[in-house]
Amino acid sequence: MQKISKLLAATVVAALVAGPAAAGPQFTDVEGSHVGPIFDLLVMRPVGMIGLGVGALLWVPAAAMTAAVQPSEIGKPTEHLIKKPYRYVFSDPIGSH
């Protein structure tokens, strides 16, 4: 557990350090700029994975409540908590965020 918290802390520090450095004029969508894809791979995708995990945990009670109240709408929490984060992490092209 301590290794995970150290890894998470290192990721947050890297995001804080890389964020201002990447926010310069070279961060815009200029052809030939590789800051966008690198930032996407090193910061945005890991944050998206964390969001996917949190969404999966929140989906269980959200789906149960939706099924109890309005079973025909069960796809809404699934779409927002599971499918969108999954597409963000695994399906979207690198550098598109």
N, C-alpha and C positions, 0 to 999 in steps of 0.2 A: 504494500500500500504506500509505503514511503517513496518507493521508486516512481510510482505513478504520480504522486504529488510533486516530486522533483521534476518529472518530465513535463507536467502541466505548467509548473512555474517557469520552466525554461522556455516553453512555447509562448507563454504570455510575455515574458521579457523579450523574446525574439520579435514578437508582433509589435511591441511598443518601440523597440529600436528600429525595426525595419519600416514601420508605418510612416514616421516622419521623413525618413530617407527616401522612401518610395513615392512620397506625395509631391515631389518636385515636378518640374515641367516634363521630365522624361517619362513620367508615369502615364501621360495621356496616350491615347491609341495612335501612336506614330508607328508607321511600318518600320520594322527592324528593331524595335524596342523589345527587350526581353525581360524588362522589369515586371510587366503584367503577368506573364506566365509563371515566373519564379515566385512572385508574391502569392499568386493563386495556389501554386503547389505547396509552398512552405507554410502559408498562414491560413488562407481561406478554406482549403480542403480539410485540414485537420479541425478547424472550427466547425465546418459542416458535418464532419463525423461526430463530433461531440453533440451537435444539434440533433443529428439523426438518433443518437443514443437516448438523449433526453426526450425527444419526440416519441420514441418507441415506449419509453417508460410512462409517458403521459397518455399514450394512446389507450392503454388498458382501461383506466377509469373513464376516459372520455368515450370510448366505444361502448362501455357498459351502460353509462348514463344515456347515451344516444339511443342505444337499443331498447332501453326501458321506456324512454319517452316517445321517440319517433323512429321506429326501426327502419323506415324507408330512407332515412337520411344517414345511414351508417357509413356511407362513402365519404362524407364531408370530413370527419376527423381523420380518416385514413388518408385522404388526399393531402391535408395540410400538415399532419404530423409524421407521416411515413413516406408517401410518394414524392412530395416536393423536395424534402431534404435528400432522399435517395437520388433523384435526378440531378440535384445540385452537386452531389459528391461524385457520382459514378457515371452519369450520362453526358453532362454538359462538357463541351470542349475545354481543354485547358487554356486559361487566359481569357475566358469569356466573362469573367466576373469582375 
